Amino acid sequence: METYQCAEWESKQKEAAAATMAYLVGVLADNDYVAGGRFSAADITTFAGLAFADLAKVEIPQSHENLQAWHSRLANRPPISG
């Protein structure tokens, strides 16, 4: 495991995650899913990216209600929820 960690890189990545989540809020304001009206690989990829962000202690802000709702819907899909 690496012992050196670059705090500046971490900070930039958290900024990128926040910007991406803000973008997704806009996308999901007009669509049920990331790429439109149907569940697709874009949703799977986005869900996985948010899972990695969560591991890094970057959570979806409560103010991003439609992103929270989308995430909850996907988390409850049988292939994801088990």
C-alpha positions as CSV (number, residue, x, y, z in Angstrom):
1,M,0.0,0.0,0.0
2,E,1.2,3.5,-0.8
3,T,2.3,5.6,2.2
4,Y,2.5,8.9,0.3
5,Q,-0.8,10.6,-0.2
6,C,-1.2,13.9,-2.1
7,A,-3.7,16.1,-0.2
8,E,-3.9,18.5,-3.2
9,W,-4.9,15.6,-5.5
10,E,-7.6,14.5,-3.0
11,S,-9.0,18.0,-2.8
12,K,-9.2,18.3,-6.6
13,Q,-10.9,15.0,-6.9
14,K,-13.5,16.0,-4.3
15,E,-14.1,19.2,-6.2
16,A,-14.6,17.1,-9.4
17,A,-17.0,14.8,-7.6
18,A,-19.0,17.7,-6.3
19,A,-19.2,19.2,-9.8
20,T,-20.2,15.9,-11.3
21,M,-23.0,15.5,-8.8
22,A,-24.2,19.0,-9.5
23,Y,-24.2,18.2,-13.2
24,L,-26.2,15.0,-12.5
25,V,-28.8,17.0,-10.5
26,G,-29.5,18.9,-13.7
27,V,-29.6,15.8,-15.9
28,L,-32.0,14.0,-13.5
29,A,-34.2,17.1,-13.3
30,D,-35.3,16.3,-16.9
31,N,-34.8,12.5,-17.1
32,D,-35.6,9.5,-15.0
33,Y,-32.2,8.0,-15.8
34,V,-28.7,9.4,-16.6
35,A,-29.0,8.8,-20.3
36,G,-32.7,9.5,-20.7
37,G,-35.9,7.7,-20.0
38,R,-34.5,4.1,-19.8
39,F,-32.1,2.4,-17.4
40,S,-28.8,1.9,-19.2
41,A,-25.1,1.2,-18.8
42,A,-24.8,5.0,-18.0
43,D,-26.7,4.4,-14.8
44,I,-24.6,1.4,-13.8
45,T,-21.4,3.3,-14.4
46,T,-22.7,6.4,-12.5
47,F,-23.9,4.2,-9.6
48,A,-20.5,2.5,-9.4
49,G,-18.7,5.9,-9.5
50,L,-20.9,7.2,-6.6
51,A,-20.0,4.0,-4.7
52,F,-16.3,4.8,-5.0
53,A,-17.0,8.4,-4.0
54,D,-18.8,7.1,-0.9
55,L,-15.8,5.0,0.0
56,A,-13.7,8.2,-0.2
57,K,-16.2,9.8,2.2
58,V,-17.8,11.9,-0.5
59,E,-21.5,11.7,0.0
60,I,-24.4,12.9,-2.1
61,P,-25.5,16.2,-0.5
62,Q,-29.0,16.1,0.9
63,S,-29.8,19.2,-1.2
64,H,-29.4,17.0,-4.4
65,E,-32.8,15.5,-3.9
66,N,-33.3,14.1,-7.4
67,L,-29.8,12.5,-7.4
68,Q,-30.7,11.0,-4.0
69,A,-34.0,9.7,-5.3
70,W,-32.3,8.2,-8.4
71,H,-29.6,6.6,-6.2
72,S,-32.3,5.1,-4.0
73,R,-34.3,3.8,-7.0
74,L,-31.2,2.1,-8.4
75,A,-30.1,0.7,-5.0
76,N,-33.4,-1.0,-4.7
77,R,-33.3,-2.6,-8.2
78,P,-33.0,-6.4,-7.8
79,P,-29.7,-6.8,-9.6
80,I,-28.1,-4.3,-7.2
81,S,-30.0,-4.9,-4.0
82,G,-29.6,-8.6,-4.2
